[in-house]
Amino acid sequence: MDLSACAMSQRPFGPLFGLLGASVIGLAASAQAQDRPPFGAQVDGLFVFQGDSDLSEGGEFSSNRTFLRAVTAYNFDNGASLGLSVSYGQFDYEFSDASTQPWTDIRDIRISIPARFRVGDRATAFVSPQIRWDYQREADADDGQTYGAFAGIAWEVSDSLTIGPGLGVFSTIGDNGTDVFPALLVDWDINDRWNLSTGTGLGATQGPGLTLGYAATDELSFGLTARYENIRFRLDDEGLAPDGIGEDRSIPVVLSLDYTPNPGVSLSVFAGAEFDGQLTLEDSSGAEISQQDYETAPIAGFAFRFRF
């Protein structure tokens, strides 16, 4: 859950997984929505280290990922809210064989306008249009531009369960296609300590992940999160594929420890692995040049969140 939902949930946030520009179930406001101040703001950040992983065609690679995001939101008296989210991220790749290195520094910039509103007494609808730029440092940012929206509706079935459908529709780089993905939105308090949710966090791609959380105390909690990741980006006019397209896809799974000393501060450390990884290189017309699988890669990092 995050402020980009425009909801001030105190749940632990998934540190690695997916910025939709709108929270999935955090948007399903409860009666507490009336207690929120009119304005809210949040700053959060993330660093992820991916260790060396062997490539199927020889050699190995590693990467570092850094994200920073600022969000502001206005909460209306009727339970609706409107926000603005701006984030900047960087993927730093290092390959063992410089002569066959497909890309290096990748930048990720996103702007979204998340909105939510009540539908009847027990349902909340939300929509989050987003524009995004993913490109290698020396490439033209406009060549890596995509746009789309994620929307859905969630019903408060009971005090412990909120559930509903979601749908994302986004343009893609290179083939002028459209990426459409459905999602089942769930926020289920299994008991006083366990929760299962399709929440969002910071710094990845479209679509919610699934998190099983355990609240050990009011301040300490644990989370196990998994999701499917797929990022495409425009390359510069040099290297193996001038003005081409790179793609990195995997299934990361992490275990996190979240410390929340008060509602305004949250600190997290996490560790896990990326499974079923694959790197794809395409030329400027979108024709595939190479595709390499990579072995399970260890990942670890930390995240922070400050609310005002």
N, C-alpha and C positions, 0 to 999 in steps of 0.2 A: 504494500500500500504506500502511496506517496502523495505529496501535495499536488502533483500534476493532476491528480484526481479531483483537486479542489476539496478534498475531504481530509480532515486532520486526524486520521487514524493513528493510533499508537502502536499498531502491530509492527513487528520487526520487518525490515524491508529486505527483499532479495537483492544482494549486493551486485550480482553480475548481470541479472537477466532482465532484459528487454525494456526499452523505453517506448511505450506506445504513445506517449504524449497525453495519455489519460489512464488513470487507474482503472482496473477492470471491475473489481467488486467494491473498492473503496468508494466508488461513485454511488453505490447503493446506500444512501444515507439513512441513518436511523433518526430517532427522535432527538438525538444529541445534536443533529444538524442545526437546530435552532439556537444552540449554545455557542456556536462558533462566532468569532469576531468577524466583522464585515470584510476586512482585508487579512490576507495571510501571505507569507513569503517563505521560501525554502531555498537553501543552497546545499547541494550534495556533490560528492566526488567519489572517484573510484580509481584504483590501480590494480591491474591484473598482470601477473607474470605467468607465461606459458613456457615450460621447460622444453629442452631439446626433444624433438620427435623425428624418427627416421622416416624418410620419404620412400615411396615404392620404387622410384626410378633412381635411387641412390642419393646419398647425402642426407642432411638433416636441417632442421630450422627451429627457431624459437621466436617468441614475440613478446612485446610488452604492450599493454593497452591502458590508456589514461582517459578519463572522462570528467568533465565538470559541467554542472547544470544549475541554472537559476530559474525559479518558478515563482510567479505571483498569481494570486487568485482573489476574486471578489465573490463573497457569499451573499446572496439575496435573502430577504426575509422569508420567502416562500420555499426555501430549501434548494433553489437552483443556484448554480455557480458558473463563473466564467473565468478562465485563466489564460496565462501566457507562459510558455516554457521554451527556453533557449538553451542549447547544449553544444559543447565542443568536445570532440574526442580525437584521439590519435592512436593508430596502430603502427608500432615499430617492429618490422620483420627483419630477422637476420638469418641468412642462409649460409651453410658451410662452404658452398661452392659459389664464389662471387661471379664466375663466368656464366652460370646458368641461373642466376638470381632473377626471378620474374618481376619482382617489385620490392620496394622498400617502405618508405613512410607513407601511410595512408591517413587522410584526414576525414573527419565525420562531423558535419554541422547539421543541426536539426532545429526547426522552429515549429511549434504546434500551438493550437488554441483549443484546449480541452473545455468542454461545456457539459453540464449535466442538469437534469430537471426531473422533478417528481412526476410520476404518472399514477394518479390515484393515490390511495393510502399506503400501498405496500410495494410499489414498484418505482424504480429509478432508471431513466434512460440517459445515455451519454453518447457524445460524438466528439472525436478529436481529429480534425484535419491537420495534416502535417506536410511540410516541405523539407527536403533533406538533400545534402550534397555529400557524396562519397567519392574521393578522388585522391590520386597520388600527388604529392606535394607540388611538383612542377606542372601538373596538368591544369587545364582550364576547369574551374569549379562548375561552371554551367554544364559541361559535358557529363558531369556526374550527378546531375540533379534528378530527383524523383519526387513524387508527391502522391498523396492519397489520404485515406481516413480510416479510422477504426471506430466502430459504433456498436451499440448493443443495448439490451434492456435486462434488468435483473429484478426478480421478485423476492421479497422477504417472506419466504414460506413459513418461517417460524422465527423466534428470537435467536435461534442458533444456526439457521440455514438461509442463505441467499443464493439464488441460482437463476441462470438465464442464458440466452444465446448471444453471441457476438460475431461480428463479421468485419474483416479487414480487406480493403481494396486499394492496391498501390501500383503505381507504374514501375517499370523495371528499366535498368540501364542496358542499352544496346539493341534489344530486339523489338522495341516499341510494344512489348506485351504488357499484360496486366497480371499481377499476382493477387489472387483471391484466396483467402483462407478463413474458414469458419472457426469458431472457438466456443467451448462450453465454459461459462463463467460460474465459478463456485466459490463460496466463502462459507465454510462449515465448521462451527465450533463443536468438535466431537465431544469434548467435555471442557472442564474449566481450564485445562492446560494444553490440550491438543487442538490444532486447527489445520484444516486442509483448504488451500485456496489457490486460485489462478491469479496470483498477484503479479505486479510489475515492479521493476526497480530501475536501474540506470545502465545504459550503455550497450545495448545489443540491437537486435533486429525486431521486425514486426512479429506480433503474436505473443500471447501470454505463456508463461511456463507454469509448472505445477510445484507447489511448495507444501511440505508437511512440516509444521512448526510445533515446538514444544516450549512452553513458558515455564522455566525452572523456578524463577522468582519474578517479582514485579520488574526487576531490572535486567535479568539475564534470561536469554532464550536461545534455542537452537533451531536450525532449519535445514532441511534437506530439499534441494531444488534441482529440477531437471527441465530442459527445454531443447528445442531444435533451433539451431542458429544457422543463418545463411546471409552473408554480406557480400554484395557486389560493388565494385568500384572502378572508376575510369583511370586508366594509366596515362603516363606522360608520353611525349613523342620520341622517347629514346628506349633503349633496352630491347628485350626479346620480342615485344609486341607493341610497336609504337602506336599510341592512341587506342590501345586495346582495352580489354576488360579483364579484371581479376575477380576471382570468387573464392571465398573461404567458407566452408560449411562443416559443421560438427554437431555433436550432441554433448554439451557440457553437463556434468553432474557435480554439485558442490555441497559440502556441509559447512554451515556458517555458525558462528557464535556472535550474538548481538548483545551489546550492552547499551541500555537506555536509562541513564541516571535520572532523566526528567523528560517530559514530553517534547522539549525543544532540542534535545541532543540524542543522537544515536550513532554508535560506533560499532563496526563489524570487522571481523577477520574471517576468512574462509579458505578452504582448500578442497581440491577434488581433481577431476580429470576430464579431458575432452575425448569422447569416443567417436568412432566412425568418421574421422576427419578426412577432408578431401580439398585439394587446391586445384582450381581450373584456370587455365589461361586461354583467352580468346583474342583474335585479331580485331582490328577496328570495325570489321563488318559483322562480327559476332561468330565467325567460324572458329571452332575449337582447335587450338594448337597443341595443348597438352592437358592431361588430367592425372594427378598423382594422389594416391591415398597416403595418409600418414598415420603412424602408429599412435596408440593411446598416449596422450600428452598430459603430464601433470600440470596443474594450474593452482595458483595461490594468490592471495591479495588482501586488500583491506578497503573499507569504504567508510564514509562519514556522511552525516546529514544534520543540518542545523535549521530549525524552524523559528520564525520570528512572528 
